Amino acid sequence: MASPSGLQSGLSRQLFEIWCSDKKKACVIPGNVVEGTLAKTIINEPKEVTLINTKIISPKNCQSVEMYFNSEKRLAEKTPEVGETVSGLLVKKAFTYQIMAPDDLHVFSQLSTENISQRITIAYTGAFGVLEHRLKQILESVESLPDEESEGPAFRVHERLTVKYESEKHISLHWRSDLISDMVYDSVVALVLNSSHEIPKVVVESEEATKTEENSKKAEKVVHALFVSLLGDVKFGENGKLVISVDGNVAHLDKQSGNVEGENKGLKERVRVALQRIQNAVKPIPLSVS
């Protein structure tokens, strides 16, 4: 006689585990049973029942509890350090919860993970080489792909997104959807759409000098604004130099020569790298690039 009727614990559970292998024994289950219990499994008349020795822990408040896991699961291969964050998928089945690595999902459950590959075609009439050149000035990782691998001109951005030349009026973008790859896609699409609207303008020779001076002043403002966004406290010093202060360390930058003066080597290197990236981003790209 099963009491409690769920056969989850108690003397009836212990007796069941001892006698269940004997065909002469019978099990009477009074009352209703709920999903996720041993009694519900028995009512469905399975050919065999898997028994798991379960230990129920009811600790007091603020009492530390040590739990040991079977090392078959990936999350249990390494014991986490104190304060270390453990990330995984929390899976609920009936009244039980399991935390597991995404790669173990199809092994320990009936669920599975899938990857979503996306492709989009964008109108683009500019030179394909110019687009690749511009992306190289802004992003850190842009690599050209062999024609044999991509079946035509193509390049890969941050090893996540592939840009292919389709025709004189179209390019295509291919990527596997995830948080970072979608961000890379947004950046590339924004540059492509902006490039499509840029049309070379004919400038009269008499106006060229004035235009150059205005562009130089605008570039100065843009460079200063970008330095402020990257490093914070940036002020104009003597002879057009920039005075950059970070965590009590000061560096002096000569924008013309690119020389950086200061006592902190780490700050000097940060300023040099920032200046190089800013110059590559704001300087005009020759129309002859292909």
C-alpha positions as a LaTeX table, in Angstrom:
\begin{tabular}{lrrr}
\hline
Residue & $x$ (\AA) & $y$ (\AA) & $z$ (\AA) \\
\hline
Met1 & 0.00 & 0.00 & 0.00 \\
Ala2 & 1.61 & 3.25 & $-1.16$ \\
Ser3 & 1.50 & 5.98 & 1.48 \\
Pro4 & 2.01 & 8.76 & 0.57 \\
Ser5 & 0.42 & 7.92 & $-2.76$ \\
Gly6 & 3.11 & 9.63 & $-4.84$ \\
Leu7 & 5.79 & 7.13 & $-3.72$ \\
Gln8 & 8.29 & 9.96 & $-3.58$ \\
Ser9 & 9.58 & 9.23 & $-0.09$ \\
Gly10 & 8.88 & 7.39 & 3.13 \\
Leu11 & 8.75 & 3.73 & 4.07 \\
Ser12 & 6.59 & 2.78 & 1.08 \\
Arg13 & 9.25 & 4.14 & $-1.28$ \\
Gln14 & 11.98 & 2.19 & 0.48 \\
Leu15 & 9.96 & $-1.03$ & 0.35 \\
Phe16 & 9.13 & $-0.48$ & $-3.30$ \\
Glu17 & 12.81 & $-0.20$ & $-4.22$ \\
Ile18 & 13.51 & $-3.43$ & $-2.34$ \\
Trp19 & 10.56 & $-5.49$ & $-3.67$ \\
Cys20 & 9.91 & $-4.08$ & $-7.16$ \\
Ser21 & 12.18 & $-6.61$ & $-8.88$ \\
Asp22 & 9.99 & $-9.51$ & $-7.61$ \\
Lys23 & 7.15 & $-10.33$ & $-10.03$ \\
Lys24 & 5.06 & $-11.81$ & $-7.16$ \\
Lys25 & 4.76 & $-8.44$ & $-5.44$ \\
Ala26 & 1.92 & $-5.99$ & $-6.12$ \\
Cys27 & 1.67 & $-2.25$ & $-5.57$ \\
Val28 & $-1.63$ & $-0.60$ & $-4.58$ \\
Ile29 & $-1.80$ & 3.17 & $-5.12$ \\
Pro30 & $-4.75$ & 4.86 & $-3.32$ \\
Gly31 & $-6.00$ & 8.31 & $-4.31$ \\
Asn32 & $-4.88$ & 10.61 & $-7.10$ \\
Val33 & $-1.29$ & 11.01 & $-8.28$ \\
Val34 & 0.41 & 13.99 & $-9.89$ \\
Glu35 & 2.81 & 14.33 & $-12.80$ \\
Gly36 & 6.49 & 13.85 & $-12.09$ \\
Thr37 & 6.03 & 11.27 & $-9.32$ \\
Leu38 & 7.03 & 7.62 & $-9.26$ \\
Ala39 & 3.39 & 6.58 & $-8.76$ \\
Lys40 & 2.34 & 8.38 & $-11.98$ \\
Thr41 & 5.07 & 6.52 & $-13.84$ \\
Ile42 & 3.87 & 3.15 & $-12.49$ \\
Ile43 & 0.23 & 3.84 & $-13.47$ \\
Asn44 & 1.35 & 4.22 & $-17.10$ \\
Glu45 & 2.56 & 0.57 & $-16.90$ \\
Pro46 & 6.11 & 1.01 & $-18.18$ \\
Lys47 & 8.28 & $-2.00$ & $-18.99$ \\
Glu48 & 10.90 & $-0.81$ & $-16.53$ \\
Val49 & 11.30 & 1.91 & $-13.93$ \\
Thr50 & 14.54 & 3.79 & $-13.30$ \\
Leu51 & 15.11 & 4.37 & $-9.59$ \\
Ile52 & 17.26 & 7.21 & $-8.36$ \\
Asn53 & 18.35 & 7.47 & $-4.76$ \\
Thr54 & 17.26 & 10.95 & $-3.71$ \\
Lys55 & 18.39 & 12.89 & $-0.66$ \\
Ile56 & 16.07 & 15.67 & 0.53 \\
Ile57 & 17.82 & 18.58 & 2.24 \\
Ser58 & 15.95 & 21.17 & 4.31 \\
Pro59 & 18.65 & 23.54 & 5.57 \\
Lys60 & 18.03 & 26.28 & 8.08 \\
Asn61 & 18.33 & 29.92 & 7.07 \\
Cys62 & 21.94 & 31.05 & 6.46 \\
Gln63 & 23.18 & 27.43 & 6.67 \\
Ser64 & 25.71 & 26.46 & 3.97 \\
Val65 & 24.88 & 23.40 & 1.85 \\
Glu66 & 27.33 & 21.44 & $-0.30$ \\
Met67 & 25.89 & 19.68 & $-3.34$ \\
Tyr68 & 27.72 & 17.15 & $-5.50$ \\
Phe69 & 26.92 & 16.58 & $-9.18$ \\
Asn70 & 27.64 & 13.75 & $-11.57$ \\
Ser71 & 30.56 & 14.76 & $-13.82$ \\
Glu72 & 28.82 & 13.45 & $-16.94$ \\
Lys73 & 27.42 & 16.94 & $-17.56$ \\
Arg74 & 29.70 & 19.67 & $-18.88$ \\
Leu75 & 28.83 & 22.10 & $-16.11$ \\
Ala76 & 30.00 & 19.54 & $-13.52$ \\
Glu77 & 33.41 & 18.92 & $-15.13$ \\
Lys78 & 34.97 & 21.83 & $-13.22$ \\
Thr79 & 34.24 & 22.81 & $-9.64$ \\
Pro80 & 33.33 & 26.52 & $-9.59$ \\
Glu81 & 35.37 & 28.83 & $-7.39$ \\
Val82 & 33.78 & 30.94 & $-4.66$ \\
Gly83 & 32.11 & 33.94 & $-6.28$ \\
Glu84 & 32.44 & 32.51 & $-9.80$ \\
Thr85 & 29.39 & 32.88 & $-12.04$ \\
Val86 & 27.97 & 29.64 & $-13.48$ \\
Ser87 & 25.88 & 30.11 & $-16.60$ \\
Gly88 & 23.71 & 27.57 & $-18.35$ \\
Leu89 & 20.16 & 26.68 & $-19.31$ \\
Leu90 & 17.57 & 26.10 & $-16.57$ \\
Val91 & 15.26 & 23.33 & $-17.78$ \\
Lys92 & 11.99 & 22.50 & $-16.01$ \\
Lys93 & 10.33 & 19.14 & $-16.48$ \\
Ala94 & 7.26 & 18.37 & $-14.38$ \\
Phe95 & 8.36 & 19.37 & $-10.86$ \\
Thr96 & 12.11 & 19.05 & $-11.34$ \\
Tyr97 & 14.67 & 21.63 & $-12.44$ \\
Gln98 & 18.04 & 21.00 & $-14.08$ \\
Ile99 & 20.80 & 23.42 & $-15.03$ \\
Met100 & 22.91 & 22.28 & $-17.96$ \\
Ala101 & 25.22 & 23.52 & $-20.68$ \\
Pro102 & 23.62 & 24.25 & $-24.08$ \\
Asp103 & 25.62 & 21.38 & $-25.64$ \\
Asp104 & 24.06 & 18.92 & $-23.17$ \\
Leu105 & 20.49 & 19.97 & $-23.91$ \\
His106 & 19.82 & 17.25 & $-26.50$ \\
Val107 & 21.51 & 14.59 & $-24.31$ \\
Phe108 & 19.62 & 15.07 & $-21.05$ \\
Ser109 & 16.31 & 16.32 & $-22.43$ \\
Gln110 & 14.07 & 16.04 & $-25.48$ \\
Leu111 & 14.94 & 19.60 & $-26.50$ \\
Ser112 & 17.60 & 20.71 & $-28.98$ \\
Thr113 & 19.34 & 23.90 & $-30.05$ \\
Glu114 & 19.36 & 25.30 & $-33.57$ \\
Asn115 & 21.40 & 27.97 & $-35.34$ \\
Ile116 & 19.70 & 30.57 & $-37.54$ \\
Ser117 & 21.65 & 31.55 & $-40.66$ \\
Gln118 & 20.52 & 34.82 & $-42.19$ \\
Arg119 & 21.07 & 36.36 & $-45.63$ \\
Ile120 & 20.07 & 39.77 & $-46.94$ \\
Thr121 & 20.63 & 41.50 & $-50.28$ \\
Ile122 & 21.27 & 45.27 & $-50.29$ \\
Ala123 & 21.34 & 47.70 & $-53.19$ \\
Tyr124 & 24.88 & 49.07 & $-53.63$ \\
Thr125 & 26.25 & 50.68 & $-56.79$ \\
Gly126 & 29.67 & 51.76 & $-55.49$ \\
Ala127 & 32.98 & 50.00 & $-55.95$ \\
Phe128 & 33.19 & 46.83 & $-53.88$ \\
Gly129 & 36.84 & 47.52 & $-53.04$ \\
Val130 & 35.96 & 50.96 & $-51.67$ \\
Leu131 & 33.43 & 49.40 & $-49.29$ \\
Glu132 & 36.02 & 46.91 & $-48.01$ \\
His133 & 38.58 & 49.71 & $-47.61$ \\
Arg134 & 36.19 & 51.85 & $-45.56$ \\
Leu135 & 35.29 & 48.98 & $-43.26$ \\
Lys136 & 38.98 & 48.30 & $-42.65$ \\
Gln137 & 39.41 & 51.90 & $-41.47$ \\
Ile138 & 36.62 & 51.59 & $-38.92$ \\
Leu139 & 36.59 & 47.93 & $-37.80$ \\
Glu140 & 39.54 & 45.96 & $-36.48$ \\
Ser141 & 39.07 & 42.68 & $-38.37$ \\
Val142 & 38.18 & 42.69 & $-42.08$ \\
Glu143 & 39.73 & 39.88 & $-44.15$ \\
Ser144 & 39.42 & 39.23 & $-47.88$ \\
Leu145 & 38.29 & 35.74 & $-48.90$ \\
Pro146 & 39.71 & 33.71 & $-51.80$ \\
Asp147 & 37.45 & 33.54 & $-54.86$ \\
Glu148 & 37.52 & 29.74 & $-54.67$ \\
Glu149 & 35.99 & 29.79 & $-51.19$ \\
Ser150 & 33.34 & 32.45 & $-51.77$ \\
Glu151 & 32.66 & 32.01 & $-55.51$ \\
Gly152 & 33.40 & 35.68 & $-56.19$ \\
Pro153 & 34.75 & 38.81 & $-54.47$ \\
Ala154 & 33.95 & 38.70 & $-50.74$ \\
Phe155 & 35.36 & 39.58 & $-47.34$ \\
Arg156 & 34.62 & 38.58 & $-43.75$ \\
Val157 & 34.07 & 41.00 & $-40.86$ \\
His158 & 35.17 & 39.92 & $-37.36$ \\
Glu159 & 34.90 & 36.27 & $-38.49$ \\
Arg160 & 31.12 & 36.56 & $-38.04$ \\
Leu161 & 29.66 & 38.24 & $-41.12$ \\
Thr162 & 30.48 & 37.68 & $-44.80$ \\
Val163 & 29.92 & 40.38 & $-47.43$ \\
Lys164 & 29.68 & 39.10 & $-51.03$ \\
Tyr165 & 29.62 & 40.88 & $-54.37$ \\
Glu166 & 26.47 & 39.80 & $-56.24$ \\
Ser167 & 26.24 & 42.24 & $-59.16$ \\
Glu168 & 26.98 & 45.86 & $-60.12$ \\
Lys169 & 23.90 & 46.94 & $-58.17$ \\
His170 & 23.73 & 44.51 & $-55.25$ \\
Ile171 & 25.77 & 42.96 & $-52.46$ \\
Ser172 & 24.70 & 40.26 & $-50.00$ \\
Leu173 & 25.39 & 39.82 & $-46.28$ \\
His174 & 25.54 & 36.39 & $-44.62$ \\
Trp175 & 25.76 & 35.73 & $-40.87$ \\
Arg176 & 24.71 & 33.31 & $-38.12$ \\
Ser177 & 22.33 & 35.11 & $-35.82$ \\
Asp178 & 23.47 & 35.89 & $-32.27$ \\
Leu179 & 23.87 & 39.00 & $-30.15$ \\
Ile180 & 27.36 & 40.01 & $-31.33$ \\
Ser181 & 26.90 & 39.04 & $-35.00$ \\
Asp182 & 23.68 & 41.06 & $-35.20$ \\
Met183 & 25.57 & 44.11 & $-33.88$ \\
Val184 & 28.27 & 43.66 & $-36.54$ \\
Tyr185 & 25.53 & 43.36 & $-39.18$ \\
Asp186 & 23.91 & 46.63 & $-38.03$ \\
Ser187 & 27.25 & 48.46 & $-38.27$ \\
Val188 & 28.01 & 47.18 & $-41.77$ \\
Val189 & 24.50 & 47.95 & $-43.08$ \\
Ala190 & 24.67 & 51.50 & $-41.70$ \\
Leu191 & 27.95 & 52.14 & $-43.53$ \\
Val192 & 26.66 & 50.59 & $-46.78$ \\
Leu193 & 23.49 & 52.70 & $-46.77$ \\
Asn194 & 25.43 & 55.88 & $-46.01$ \\
Ser195 & 27.93 & 55.10 & $-48.77$ \\
Ser196 & 25.11 & 54.61 & $-51.27$ \\
His197 & 23.89 & 58.17 & $-50.71$ \\
Glu198 & 27.34 & 59.78 & $-51.05$ \\
Ile199 & 27.72 & 61.36 & $-54.50$ \\
Pro200 & 30.97 & 63.11 & $-55.53$ \\
Lys201 & 30.45 & 66.86 & $-55.93$ \\
Val202 & 32.14 & 69.17 & $-58.43$ \\
Val203 & 33.88 & 72.04 & $-56.60$ \\
Val204 & 34.83 & 75.28 & $-58.37$ \\
Glu205 & 38.58 & 76.03 & $-58.08$ \\
Ser206 & 37.96 & 79.44 & $-56.51$ \\
Glu207 & 35.93 & 77.84 & $-53.75$ \\
Glu208 & 38.29 & 74.94 & $-53.14$ \\
Ala209 & 40.60 & 76.78 & $-50.70$ \\
Thr210 & 37.69 & 78.03 & $-48.59$ \\
Lys211 & 36.13 & 74.60 & $-48.60$ \\
Thr212 & 39.40 & 72.98 & $-47.50$ \\
Glu213 & 39.75 & 75.39 & $-44.57$ \\
Glu214 & 36.17 & 74.75 & $-43.45$ \\
Asn215 & 36.68 & 71.00 & $-43.67$ \\
Ser216 & 39.88 & 71.30 & $-41.63$ \\
Lys217 & 38.04 & 73.14 & $-38.85$ \\
Lys218 & 35.25 & 70.57 & $-38.87$ \\
Ala219 & 37.79 & 67.77 & $-38.71$ \\
Glu220 & 39.42 & 69.42 & $-35.67$ \\
Lys221 & 36.07 & 69.51 & $-33.87$ \\
Val222 & 35.33 & 65.89 & $-34.78$ \\
Val223 & 38.77 & 64.70 & $-33.60$ \\
His224 & 38.35 & 66.54 & $-30.29$ \\
Ala225 & 34.84 & 65.14 & $-29.78$ \\
Leu226 & 36.01 & 61.59 & $-30.50$ \\
Phe227 & 38.92 & 61.92 & $-28.06$ \\
Val228 & 36.50 & 63.16 & $-25.38$ \\
Ser229 & 34.19 & 60.17 & $-25.98$ \\
Leu230 & 37.12 & 57.73 & $-25.77$ \\
Leu231 & 39.28 & 59.21 & $-23.00$ \\
Gly232 & 37.09 & 61.68 & $-21.11$ \\
Asp233 & 39.00 & 64.76 & $-19.90$ \\
Val234 & 40.53 & 66.31 & $-23.06$ \\
Lys235 & 41.46 & 70.02 & $-23.25$ \\
Phe236 & 43.28 & 72.27 & $-25.71$ \\
Gly237 & 46.81 & 73.20 & $-24.65$ \\
Glu238 & 49.62 & 75.34 & $-26.09$ \\
Asn239 & 50.49 & 75.26 & $-29.79$ \\
Gly240 & 47.30 & 73.36 & $-30.61$ \\
Lys241 & 48.24 & 70.33 & $-28.51$ \\
Leu242 & 45.65 & 68.28 & $-26.66$ \\
Val243 & 46.02 & 67.74 & $-22.92$ \\
Ile244 & 44.51 & 64.38 & $-21.92$ \\
Ser245 & 43.97 & 63.43 & $-18.26$ \\
Val246 & 43.01 & 59.90 & $-17.17$ \\
Asp247 & 43.06 & 58.72 & $-13.54$ \\
Gly248 & 45.54 & 61.42 & $-12.52$ \\
Asn249 & 47.91 & 60.70 & $-15.44$ \\
Val250 & 48.47 & 63.41 & $-18.07$ \\
Ala251 & 49.55 & 63.10 & $-21.71$ \\
His252 & 50.21 & 65.84 & $-24.30$ \\
Leu253 & 49.35 & 65.03 & $-27.91$ \\
Asp254 & 50.63 & 66.85 & $-30.99$ \\
Lys255 & 47.98 & 66.10 & $-33.62$ \\
Gln256 & 50.18 & 67.15 & $-36.52$ \\
Ser257 & 53.20 & 64.95 & $-35.77$ \\
Gly258 & 51.40 & 62.34 & $-33.70$ \\
Asn259 & 53.96 & 62.62 & $-30.87$ \\
Val260 & 52.66 & 61.83 & $-27.38$ \\
Glu261 & 54.43 & 63.09 & $-24.26$ \\
Gly262 & 53.76 & 61.80 & $-20.77$ \\
Glu263 & 55.09 & 59.71 & $-17.91$ \\
Asn264 & 52.53 & 56.89 & $-18.02$ \\
Lys265 & 53.41 & 54.41 & $-20.82$ \\
Gly266 & 49.98 & 52.80 & $-20.80$ \\
Leu267 & 48.20 & 56.12 & $-21.33$ \\
Lys268 & 50.63 & 57.12 & $-24.09$ \\
Glu269 & 49.91 & 53.88 & $-25.97$ \\
Arg270 & 46.14 & 54.36 & $-25.57$ \\
Val271 & 46.41 & 57.89 & $-27.00$ \\
Arg272 & 48.51 & 56.69 & $-29.98$ \\
Val273 & 46.05 & 53.92 & $-30.85$ \\
Ala274 & 43.07 & 56.25 & $-30.44$ \\
Leu275 & 44.70 & 58.89 & $-32.71$ \\
Gln276 & 45.44 & 56.31 & $-35.42$ \\
Arg277 & 41.87 & 55.00 & $-35.44$ \\
Ile278 & 40.35 & 58.48 & $-35.42$ \\
Gln279 & 42.56 & 59.63 & $-38.31$ \\
Asn280 & 41.66 & 56.54 & $-40.35$ \\
Ala281 & 37.96 & 57.14 & $-39.69$ \\
Val282 & 37.81 & 60.86 & $-40.58$ \\
Lys283 & 40.31 & 61.18 & $-43.43$ \\
Pro284 & 38.81 & 61.14 & $-46.97$ \\
Ile285 & 39.13 & 58.02 & $-49.07$ \\
Pro286 & 40.45 & 58.55 & $-52.64$ \\
Leu287 & 37.90 & 57.83 & $-55.36$ \\
Ser288 & 40.60 & 55.89 & $-57.24$ \\
Val289 & 40.56 & 53.11 & $-54.64$ \\
Ser290 & 39.04 & 49.95 & $-56.15$ \\
\hline
\end{tabular}
